[in-house]
Amino acid sequence: MALSRLSLLWLAVATSLLGGATTPVPAAPAVVGYVFTRNALLAPGSIDAQSMTRINYAFANIADGRIVVGAPADKENFKLLNALKRDNPALTVLVSVGGWTWSGNFSDAVLTAQSRKIFVNSAVDFLRRCELDGLDIDWEYPGLKGAGNRFRQQDGHNFTLVLKQLRKAFNRETKKTHRRLYLTIAAGATDDYLAHSEMGKAEKYLDTVNLMTYDYSEPGSDPLTGHNSPLFTDPADKRGLSSDASVKGFERAGVPAAKILLGVPFYGHAWGEVPDVDHGLLQPGKAALHGAVPHKMSAEQMLALGYSRYWDAAAAVPYLYNPQTHIWVSYEDTESVAGKCRYVKDHKLGGIMFWEYSSDPTGALLKTINQTLGGVTQDKNAQDQRAQ
């Protein structure tokens, strides 16, 4: 998830998502939504408290090895989100730290025993002050460059160590307050991420692994058009990437299926100068429409602008193509989202995670998630603790 990359979603396109974690197995899959305010105040009534199990507020930053608020509006936004628990007592609100742009200080923060202690203490203090239910770490990425970030070979091991210390500290805090503190991560859905992390060890300290099963193909970095978030691997796509392949990779690495949340993007990607061959699928192209397209612009408005919708049965996702402008768009719709929810149920995954709430203003995608999964999970464990 990227501050710089995902802020593009709002641009107009009219011109052409010491103890191990002991989370109980939920009665139904969880629905976890990222809320990215872009440094603005949330408006009352802007978030549907009944539609999600967990809200991950993006983003907090890291300064001098400590977790700090990302924007002046954050404290007021935390109050608004916490107030939603009156409507849904089972709702939990976490803060997500890092993101594509703000991951540059993670490597230093977890480098030594002393720096990890400072980071962990700052996390507990942050959650206390803001009355939050936990921490989501979005480090993009341990041991990898990311957005030009500082990185080290030992990042993956140090990441495991800080997660272990966070879990210990959160458990101590829970004994004092009788309120569970959740610890989750947003994980890159690639073999590279697995190679530079210790997921088989780290998962013991985590409640969920929010798998970022999107951005598999991106205009500007991929010369051929391709799906943003294919559910299954299309044999015709030599990149060989898909959500299904990523899930299986994390399971092989030792992450239990029940801890994996499948990531769904509420946005798409657009390529231009795409030849009218196979309706533009897997054809050469360049970034168009600022590269990223929010769901709210993808289907309704773009279909009215001369685009046609097509379905890739192998990948189980739709795409759009305009033969006049030669623009090709990968996106999600209610059919593909429903299919991903069925996949979650069939493979007994922990649930769905999506980026990002505001990119689905009609609520069509989130409604589909709830309908297909059978309603938002009511986390009785969290509800019981809040009642103590």
C-alpha positions as CSV (number, residue, x, y, z in Angstrom):
1,M,0.0,0.0,0.0
2,A,1.5,3.2,-1.0
3,L,0.9,6.8,0.0
4,S,2.3,8.0,-3.3
5,R,0.9,5.3,-5.4
6,L,-2.5,4.9,-3.9
7,S,-3.2,8.7,-3.6
8,L,-3.5,8.5,-7.4
9,L,-6.8,6.7,-7.0
10,W,-8.6,9.9,-6.5
11,L,-7.4,11.5,-9.8
12,A,-10.1,12.0,-12.4
13,V,-10.3,9.7,-15.4
14,A,-13.2,11.3,-17.2
15,T,-10.9,12.4,-20.0
16,S,-10.6,8.9,-21.5
17,L,-7.5,-2.2,-0.4
18,L,6.5,-14.0,24.6
19,G,3.4,-15.9,23.7
20,G,1.9,-16.5,20.4
21,A,-1.3,-15.0,19.1
22,T,-4.2,-16.9,20.5
23,T,-7.0,-15.5,18.3
24,P,-10.0,-17.9,18.4
25,V,-11.1,-19.4,15.1
26,P,-14.0,-17.1,14.0
27,A,-17.4,-18.3,13.4
28,A,-17.3,-16.6,10.0
29,P,-14.5,-15.0,7.9
30,A,-13.4,-11.5,9.1
31,V,-13.9,-8.4,7.0
32,V,-10.9,-6.0,7.5
33,G,-10.9,-2.6,5.8
34,Y,-8.2,0.0,5.5
35,V,-9.3,3.5,5.9
36,F,-6.9,6.0,4.3
37,T,-7.9,9.6,5.1
38,R,-5.2,11.4,3.0
39,N,-4.6,13.6,6.1
40,A,-8.3,14.8,6.2
41,L,-10.8,14.7,8.9
42,L,-13.4,11.9,8.6
43,A,-16.9,13.1,8.4
44,P,-19.5,11.7,10.8
45,G,-21.5,9.0,9.1
46,S,-18.8,8.4,6.5
47,I,-17.9,4.9,7.8
48,D,-20.4,2.0,8.1
49,A,-19.6,0.4,11.4
50,Q,-21.7,-2.7,10.7
51,S,-19.9,-3.6,7.5
52,M,-16.5,-4.5,9.0
53,T,-15.0,-6.6,11.7
54,R,-11.8,-4.5,11.9
55,I,-10.7,-1.1,10.7
56,N,-7.0,-0.5,10.0
57,Y,-6.4,3.3,10.0
58,A,-3.6,4.3,7.6
59,F,-1.1,5.6,8.3
60,A,1.1,6.3,11.4
61,N,4.7,7.1,10.7
62,I,8.0,6.4,12.4
63,A,10.3,9.1,13.7
64,D,13.4,8.6,15.8
65,G,12.5,4.9,16.1
66,R,9.1,5.7,17.6
67,I,5.6,5.4,16.2
68,V,4.1,8.9,15.7
69,V,0.8,10.2,14.2
70,G,0.9,10.7,10.5
71,A,-1.2,13.9,10.4
72,P,-2.8,16.4,12.8
73,A,-6.2,15.0,12.0
74,D,-5.4,11.5,13.2
75,K,-6.4,12.0,16.9
76,E,-9.8,13.3,16.0
77,N,-10.3,10.5,13.5
78,F,-9.4,7.9,16.1
79,K,-12.2,9.3,18.3
80,L,-14.7,9.1,15.5
81,L,-13.7,5.5,14.7
82,N,-13.8,4.4,18.3
83,A,-17.3,5.9,18.6
84,L,-18.4,3.5,16.0
85,K,-18.2,0.7,18.6
86,R,-21.4,2.0,20.0
87,D,-23.1,0.7,16.9
88,N,-21.0,-2.4,16.6
89,P,-19.5,-3.5,19.9
90,A,-17.4,-6.2,18.2
91,L,-15.6,-3.7,15.9
92,T,-11.9,-3.3,16.5
93,V,-9.8,-0.3,15.4
94,L,-6.1,-0.7,14.7
95,V,-3.5,1.8,13.5
96,S,-1.4,0.8,10.5
97,V,2.1,2.1,10.5
98,G,4.3,2.5,7.5
99,G,3.0,2.0,4.0
100,W,4.8,2.4,0.7
101,T,6.1,5.9,1.4
102,W,6.7,5.6,5.2
103,S,8.5,2.3,5.4
104,G,12.0,3.8,5.2
105,N,12.7,3.9,9.0
106,F,11.6,0.3,9.8
107,S,15.1,-1.2,9.3
108,D,16.7,1.1,11.8
109,A,13.8,0.8,14.3
110,V,14.2,-3.0,14.6
111,L,18.0,-3.2,14.2
112,T,19.1,-3.7,17.8
113,A,17.7,-4.9,21.1
114,Q,17.6,-1.3,22.3
115,S,16.0,0.1,19.2
116,R,13.3,-2.6,19.2
117,K,12.6,-1.8,22.9
118,I,12.1,1.9,22.0
119,F,9.8,0.9,19.1
120,V,7.7,-1.5,21.2
121,N,7.3,0.9,24.1
122,S,6.2,3.6,21.7
123,A,3.6,1.2,20.2
124,V,2.1,0.4,23.6
125,D,2.1,4.1,24.5
126,F,0.5,5.1,21.1
127,L,-2.3,2.5,21.6
128,R,-3.0,3.7,25.1
129,R,-3.1,7.3,24.2
130,C,-5.4,6.8,21.2
131,E,-7.4,4.0,22.9
132,L,-6.9,1.7,20.0
133,D,-7.3,-2.1,19.8
134,G,-4.0,-3.0,18.2
135,L,-1.2,-2.4,15.6
136,D,-0.9,-3.3,12.0
137,I,2.6,-3.2,10.6
138,D,2.8,-2.4,6.9
139,W,6.6,-2.6,6.2
140,E,7.2,-2.5,2.4
141,Y,9.4,-4.5,2.6
142,P,11.9,-6.2,5.0
143,G,15.2,-6.9,3.2
144,L,14.0,-5.2,0.1
145,K,14.4,-1.7,-1.4
146,G,10.7,-0.7,-1.7
147,A,10.4,3.0,-2.4
148,G,14.1,3.6,-2.1
149,N,14.1,2.6,1.5
150,R,17.1,1.7,3.7
151,F,17.2,-2.1,4.0
152,R,19.5,-4.8,5.4
153,Q,20.0,-8.5,5.0
154,Q,19.0,-9.1,8.6
155,D,15.7,-7.3,8.3
156,G,13.6,-10.4,8.1
157,H,15.1,-11.9,11.3
158,N,14.9,-8.5,13.1
159,F,11.2,-8.3,12.0
160,T,10.5,-11.6,13.7
161,L,12.2,-10.4,16.9
162,V,10.2,-7.2,17.1
163,L,6.9,-9.0,16.5
164,K,7.8,-11.4,19.4
165,Q,8.5,-8.4,21.6
166,L,5.4,-6.6,20.6
167,R,3.3,-9.7,21.4
168,K,4.9,-10.0,24.8
169,A,4.2,-6.3,25.5
170,F,0.7,-6.6,24.2
171,N,0.0,-9.6,26.4
172,R,1.3,-7.7,29.5
173,E,-0.9,-4.8,28.6
174,T,-3.9,-7.1,28.3
175,K,-3.4,-8.5,31.8
176,K,-3.6,-4.9,33.1
177,T,-6.5,-3.7,31.1
178,H,-8.4,-6.9,30.2
179,R,-8.6,-5.6,26.6
180,R,-7.0,-7.7,23.9
181,L,-4.5,-5.9,21.7
182,Y,-4.3,-7.3,18.1
183,L,-1.1,-7.5,16.1
184,T,-1.2,-7.9,12.4
185,I,0.9,-7.2,9.3
186,A,0.3,-6.3,5.7
187,A,2.5,-8.7,3.8
188,G,3.8,-8.5,0.2
189,A,2.3,-11.4,-1.7
190,T,5.5,-12.4,-3.5
191,D,8.1,-15.1,-3.3
192,D,10.6,-12.3,-2.8
193,Y,8.8,-11.2,0.4
194,L,8.8,-14.8,1.7
195,A,12.5,-15.2,0.9
196,H,13.3,-12.1,3.0
197,S,11.1,-12.8,5.9
198,E,10.6,-15.7,8.5
199,M,6.8,-16.1,8.1
200,G,6.9,-19.6,9.6
201,K,8.3,-18.2,12.8
202,A,6.7,-14.7,12.7
203,E,3.1,-16.0,12.3
204,K,3.1,-17.3,15.9
205,Y,3.0,-13.7,17.2
206,L,0.4,-12.5,14.7
207,D,-3.4,-12.5,14.7
208,T,-3.6,-12.2,11.0
209,V,-1.4,-11.8,7.9
210,N,-3.1,-9.4,5.6
211,L,-1.9,-10.6,2.2
212,M,-1.6,-7.8,-0.3
213,T,-2.8,-9.9,-3.2
214,Y,-2.9,-7.0,-5.7
215,D,-0.5,-4.9,-7.8
216,Y,0.7,-8.1,-9.5
217,S,0.8,-6.1,-12.8
218,E,1.3,-2.3,-12.8
219,P,1.5,0.1,-15.8
220,G,4.8,1.8,-15.9
221,S,6.7,-1.2,-14.6
222,D,5.1,-4.0,-16.6
223,P,5.3,-3.7,-20.4
224,L,2.3,-5.9,-21.0
225,T,-1.2,-5.4,-19.7
226,G,-2.1,-7.7,-16.9
227,H,-4.6,-8.2,-14.1
228,N,-4.1,-6.1,-10.9
229,S,-5.4,-9.0,-8.7
230,P,-6.0,-12.2,-10.6
231,L,-7.6,-14.9,-8.4
232,F,-6.1,-17.8,-10.3
233,T,-3.0,-18.0,-12.5
234,D,-3.9,-17.5,-16.2
235,P,-1.7,-20.1,-18.1
236,A,-1.4,-17.5,-20.9
237,D,0.3,-15.0,-18.6
238,K,4.0,-15.9,-18.3
239,R,4.3,-13.9,-15.1
240,G,2.6,-16.8,-13.4
241,L,1.2,-14.7,-10.5
242,S,-2.2,-14.9,-8.7
243,S,-3.8,-14.6,-5.4
244,D,-4.2,-18.4,-5.2
245,A,-0.5,-18.9,-5.9
246,S,0.4,-16.4,-3.2
247,V,-1.9,-18.0,-0.6
248,K,-0.4,-21.4,-1.3
249,G,3.1,-19.9,-1.0
250,F,2.4,-18.5,2.4
251,E,0.8,-21.8,3.6
252,R,3.9,-23.6,2.4
253,A,6.0,-21.1,4.4
254,G,4.1,-22.1,7.5
255,V,1.3,-19.6,7.8
256,P,-2.0,-21.3,8.8
257,A,-4.9,-20.7,6.4
258,A,-7.0,-19.4,9.3
259,K,-4.5,-16.5,9.8
260,I,-4.4,-15.4,6.1
261,L,-6.7,-12.6,4.9
262,L,-7.1,-12.4,1.2
263,G,-6.4,-8.8,-0.1
264,V,-8.9,-7.2,-2.5
265,P,-8.2,-3.9,-4.2
266,F,-11.0,-1.4,-4.6
267,Y,-9.2,0.1,-7.5
268,G,-7.8,-0.8,-10.9
269,H,-4.9,-0.2,-13.2
270,A,-4.9,1.3,-16.7
271,W,-2.7,0.9,-19.8
272,G,-2.8,3.1,-22.9
273,E,-1.6,2.5,-26.5
274,V,-2.8,-1.0,-26.3
275,P,-3.5,-2.8,-29.6
276,D,-6.9,-4.3,-30.2
277,V,-5.8,-7.9,-30.0
278,D,-7.7,-10.2,-27.6
279,H,-9.4,-7.0,-26.4
280,G,-6.0,-5.8,-25.1
281,L,-5.3,-8.6,-22.7
282,L,-1.6,-9.4,-22.3
283,Q,-0.7,-6.8,-24.9
284,P,2.0,-4.1,-24.9
285,G,1.0,-0.8,-23.4
286,K,2.0,2.2,-21.4
287,A,0.6,3.8,-18.2
288,A,-2.7,5.7,-18.9
289,L,-5.3,7.6,-16.9
290,H,-2.6,8.3,-14.2
291,G,-2.1,4.5,-14.0
292,A,-4.6,3.8,-11.2
293,V,-8.4,3.9,-11.4
294,P,-10.8,3.8,-8.4
295,H,-13.7,1.4,-8.6
296,K,-16.2,4.2,-8.5
297,M,-14.8,5.4,-11.9
298,S,-14.1,2.0,-13.4
299,A,-17.4,0.3,-14.3
300,E,-20.2,2.8,-14.5
301,Q,-18.6,5.9,-16.0
302,M,-16.1,4.1,-18.2
303,L,-18.7,1.8,-19.7
304,A,-20.5,4.9,-20.7
305,L,-17.4,6.3,-22.3
306,G,-17.1,3.5,-24.9
307,Y,-15.4,0.8,-22.9
308,S,-16.6,-2.8,-23.0
309,R,-16.4,-5.3,-20.1
310,Y,-14.7,-8.7,-20.7
311,W,-14.2,-11.7,-18.3
312,D,-11.0,-13.7,-18.0
313,A,-12.4,-17.1,-17.0
314,A,-8.9,-18.4,-16.2
315,A,-8.0,-15.6,-13.8
316,A,-11.6,-15.1,-12.6
317,V,-11.5,-11.3,-12.9
318,P,-12.9,-8.7,-15.4
319,Y,-11.3,-6.1,-17.5
320,L,-12.3,-3.2,-19.7
321,Y,-11.1,-2.2,-23.2
322,N,-11.9,0.8,-25.4
323,P,-10.9,0.1,-29.1
324,Q,-11.2,3.8,-30.0
325,T,-8.8,5.1,-27.3
326,H,-6.8,1.8,-27.0
327,I,-7.0,2.0,-23.2
328,W,-7.1,-1.3,-21.2
329,V,-8.2,-1.4,-17.6
330,S,-7.9,-4.1,-14.9
331,Y,-10.4,-3.7,-12.1
332,E,-12.7,-5.5,-9.6
333,D,-16.5,-5.8,-9.8
334,T,-19.1,-7.6,-7.7
335,E,-18.7,-10.8,-9.7
336,S,-14.9,-11.0,-9.1
337,V,-15.2,-10.0,-5.4
338,A,-17.9,-12.6,-4.8
339,G,-15.6,-15.2,-6.4
340,K,-12.8,-14.2,-4.0
341,C,-15.1,-14.5,-1.0
342,R,-16.1,-18.0,-2.1
343,Y,-12.4,-18.8,-2.4
344,V,-11.9,-17.6,1.2
345,K,-14.7,-19.9,2.4
346,D,-13.6,-22.9,0.3
347,H,-10.0,-22.6,1.5
348,K,-10.9,-21.8,5.1
349,L,-8.9,-18.6,5.1
350,G,-9.3,-16.1,7.9
351,G,-11.2,-13.6,5.8
352,I,-11.0,-10.7,3.5
353,M,-8.9,-7.5,3.7
354,F,-9.5,-4.6,1.3
355,W,-7.7,-1.4,0.3
356,E,-9.4,1.0,0.6
357,Y,-12.8,2.0,2.1
358,S,-13.3,5.4,0.3
359,S,-12.8,3.9,-3.2
360,D,-16.1,2.1,-2.9
361,P,-18.5,5.0,-2.2
362,T,-21.7,3.2,-3.2
363,G,-20.7,0.3,-0.9
364,A,-21.4,-2.2,-3.8
365,L,-18.1,-4.2,-3.3
366,L,-18.3,-4.2,0.5
367,K,-22.0,-5.2,0.4
368,T,-21.0,-8.1,-1.9
369,I,-18.3,-9.2,0.6
370,N,-20.8,-9.3,3.5
371,Q,-23.5,-11.0,1.5
372,T,-21.1,-13.7,0.1
373,L,-19.3,-14.3,3.4
374,G,-22.6,-14.5,5.3
375,G,-22.3,-11.2,7.3
376,V,-19.5,-9.6,9.3
377,T,-17.8,-11.8,11.9
378,Q,-18.9,-10.9,15.4
379,D,-15.7,-11.3,17.4
380,K,-17.2,-12.5,20.7
381,N,-13.7,-12.5,22.2
382,A,-13.3,-8.8,21.6
383,Q,-16.9,-8.1,22.6
384,D,-16.6,-10.0,25.9
385,Q,-13.3,-8.2,26.8
386,R,-14.8,-4.8,26.2
387,A,-17.7,-5.7,28.5
388,Q,-15.3,-6.5,31.4
